[in-house]
Amino acid sequence: MSTDRQPETGRTRPAAVIVLAAGAGTRMKSATPKILHEIAGRSLIDHAVRAAAGLVPERLAVVVRHQRDAVVGHLGTVAPDAVIVDQDDVPGTGRAVEVAVEALGEFDGTVVVTYGDVPLLSTDLLGELVAAHRPGGVTLLTTELDEPGAYGRVLRAADGSVAGIVEFKDATEEQRAVREVNSGIYAFDAALLRRVLPQLSTENAQREKYLTDVIGLARAEGVPVTALTCPDRWQLEGVNDRVQLAAVGAELNRRTVEAWMRAGVTVVDPATTWIEPTVDLAEDVTLLPGTQLQGNTTVARDAVVGPDTTLTDVQVGEGAEVVRTHGSGAVIGPRATVGPFAYLRPGTDLGADGKIGAFVETKNAAIGAGSKVPHLSYVGDATIGTNSNIGAASVFVNYDGVHKHRTTIGSDVRMGSDNMYVAPVTVGDGAYSGAGTVIRKDVPAGALAINVSPQRNLDGWVAANRAGTAAAAAAERAGHNTAGGSAPDATATGTTTTTDRPTAESDPS
């Protein structure tokens, strides 16, 4: 299941959908155009054009003006087939629709008008609007609000029909008390728009051509004006500032999380779990508090993700566990374990039953089935075979200052702690290495790689050189006080025996 709705082709197709996106959005107080701000990983205009495209209209137009180049560039990615229409210096939604109708050329049928800053509006609701529309007339979407604020008020005639719409700034106190508000989303007859749009005037409080004035002009012609009332006010909620942006984003996430719970996903704390619409989850997935799933992330059955985990474009296999991890562009195999405090960068591919443990960073690394990188390591530009273990505090040294190089580790390999792999280098199947080894050349299969350097113990050095310290006192209590004697001899140990704990391998568990 995916909550990302695809276009539906079984419904009645409108002749055109016009998305109004020319406003400055000054209340956002941002250098970024309002409609390019994001919720759930998509811009506001992306949400809007997806809902419009779901109707499969014969024509899709987007009217732009403010920061035109930035908006058009983004639309080229999210709506490449849309007709871009530039609004001129005449302000107002009425003028925006007028220039769009002119740009679309000759056509007949239903025209839907919507907005680029109403991200929760669904294709289904737009489809209901089209279905409710009476040919030749006007149909508007309305809703009732306890606190209508600055929305335009819907005025009803005695028979219940729509008599008109009055903008808040032009409304009387009596009219402002009306709770039914205009969403600004309409279905029009194309021929009606061509007749009445040229008649719109800027003689009003805002000196703009109001699209709402079409209602009065239509009624004057005797054209039917009807309304479809939507009980779900969130679908009609516009975004004008960052407070509304956060509120609408939270509501979209609430709906997404609830849908996944109803589909069989356990979400322990919905309030701290964020799931983008493009994510796909299987039944019996468990999401722990503080989890964020983004992009094209997929999580298979019985996997557990979280707490405090962010995954973007990550594939999580069946039964895997991912704990306190930040990952992007990675693959986590079935029954594998990751974390806590792991960082999976793009190109990470962890095989079935594998492990990436605490404070491990990986990048462009293929780690085979059953292999483990348990602790405090960096694995970059590497291939690791099956059932191998990389010791703690190991670093794959992949960059020579100019070029990246790759390290290859075979299968059933046991690497010691604190190893450095200076790429390009290959370690054969079944090989071992000692602790603290710097591997600069290939290691044959079944060989032991060590850097032999005798350990020197300078007996009595602390007493002679750090007299009066806590360390000297501790040594004296242990019976190792040689202060006052001749200079201690250096004793070399471990220079001939390589079979006594040669690998100092970290715990692979």
Residue, then its C-alpha position, 0 to 999 in steps of 0.5 A: m500500500s502507498t498513500d501517494r494517490q495516483p491519477e484516476t482516469g475513470r472520472t469525468r474529465p474537465a476541459a481545463v484546470i487552472v492553478l493560481a500561483a502568482g501571489a507574493g506570499t509576503r507573510m512567509k517572510s522568506a526569500t523562497p517563494k511561498i509555494l516552494h515551501e515544503i510539507a511532507g517532502r513536497s512543495l506546496i505547488d507540487h501538492a496542488v498540481r498533483a491533485a489537479a493532474g489527478l483529474v486528468p484534465e485536457r489542459l493544465a495551466v499554472v499562473v505565475r508572477h512572483q519570482r517567476d523564474a524560480v517557480v517555473g524552474h520547479l514546475g519543470t520538474v514537478a509538472p513538466d506538461a503544465v502550460i505556464v501563464d504569466q499574469d500581467d500588472v493587473p492584480g487579482t484572481g479574476r485577472a489571473v483566470e482571465v489571462a489563463v483562459e486566453a492562453l489556453g485558446e479555444f475550448d469548451g467545457t468545465v474549467v476548475v480553478t484552484y490554488g498553489d497554496v492549498p496542499l491538502l486538497s485531494t483529487d477526490l474532492l475536485g472530482e466531486l466538484v466536477a461531478a456536482h457542476r451544472p453545465g453552463g453555470v458556476t459551482l463553488l466549494t465552501t465550508e463552515l468555520d467556527e472562526p471564519g477570519a478573513y475568508g470571503r463570506v458566502l451569501r445565500a438567497a432566501d431559497g438557499s441558492v448562492a446569491g454572491i460572495v463578499e470579500f472580508k475587507d468589503a463585508t459589513e459586520e452582519q456579513r462578517a458574522v456568516r460562518e460559511v466561507n468561500s474556498g476560492i475553488y470553483a468549477f465554471d463553464a468556459a463560455l461563461l468565463r469568456r463572457v464575464l471576465p472582461q467585465l470585472s472591475t478593480e473598483n473595490a477595497q483592494r483595487e483588484k479584479y476579484l474572481t468572486d465578482v463572477i458570481g454576481l455577474a453570472r446571477a445577473e445573466g440568470v446562470p445557475v450558481t451552486a455550492l458544494t459544501c465540504p465538511d473537511r475544512w483542512q482540504l480547503e486550508g490555505v497556507n499564508d505564513r509559517v504557522q499555517l505551514a506547520a499546522v497543515g504539515a502536521e495535519l497531513n502527517r496525522r492523516t498519513v500515520e493514521a492510514w498506515m496504522r489502519a493498514g496494519v502498521t504499529v506506530v507506538d507514538p503517532a505524535t513523534t512519527w513522521i511519514e512522507p506520502t511516498v513511503d511504503l510500509a508492509e503489515d506488522v512493521t513497528l515504528l518506535p517514537g521519534t522515527q522519520l521516514q522520507g522519500n522512497t523509503t520502504v520497510a518490509r514485514d516485521a521490521v522494527v525502526g526506531p526510536d530516534t531514526t531518520l531514513t531517506d530513500v532506504q530499503v529495510g528488509e523483512g525482520a530487520e532492526v534499525v535503532r537510532t540511525h540516520g540513513s539515506g540511499a541505503v539497503i538493509g537486508p532481511r534480519a539485519t541489525v543497524g545501530p544504535f548511532a549508525y550513519l548509513r550514507p548512499g551506496t550502503d548495502l547490508g546483506a541478510d543477517g548482517k550488522i552495522g553497529a554502534f557509531v559506525e559510518t558506511k558509504n558506498a559499501a557492500i557488506g555481505a550476508g552475515s558480515k558484521v561491522p560492530h563498533l566505532s568504524y568507518v567503511g567507505d568504498a568497500t566490498i566485504g564478503t559473507n560472514s566476515n567480522i571487522g574489528a572495532a575502531s577500523v578505518f577504510v582509508n579510501y581517499d588519497g587526496v585526489h582519488k577514491h579507491r576501493t577495499t575488498i575484504g573476502s568471506d569468513v575473514r576475521m580482522g583485528s581491532d584498530n586496523m587501517y585499510v589503505a586502499p586499494v587493497t584486497v584481503g583474501d578469504g579466511a584471512y586474519s589480522g592483528a590488532g593495530t595493523v595498517i594493511r597497505k598491501d594485499v593479504p592472501a587467503g588464509a594469511l595473518a596480517i600483522n605489523v611486527s614492532p616489539q613492545r618496550n616496557l621501561d620498568g620504573w619510569v613512572a617513579a623516576n619521572r613522575a614522582g609525587t603523582a597519583a600514578a607513582a603512588a599506585a605503582e609503589r603500592a603495587g611494589h614497583n618502586t625503583a626510584g633512585g636506582s640506575a636508569p631502567d633497562a628497556t625490555a622488549t617483549g612479544t617479538t618472537t611469538t605470533t600465536d599468542r592472541p594474534t588478532a585481538e579481534s573485537d567482540p563480533s556480537 
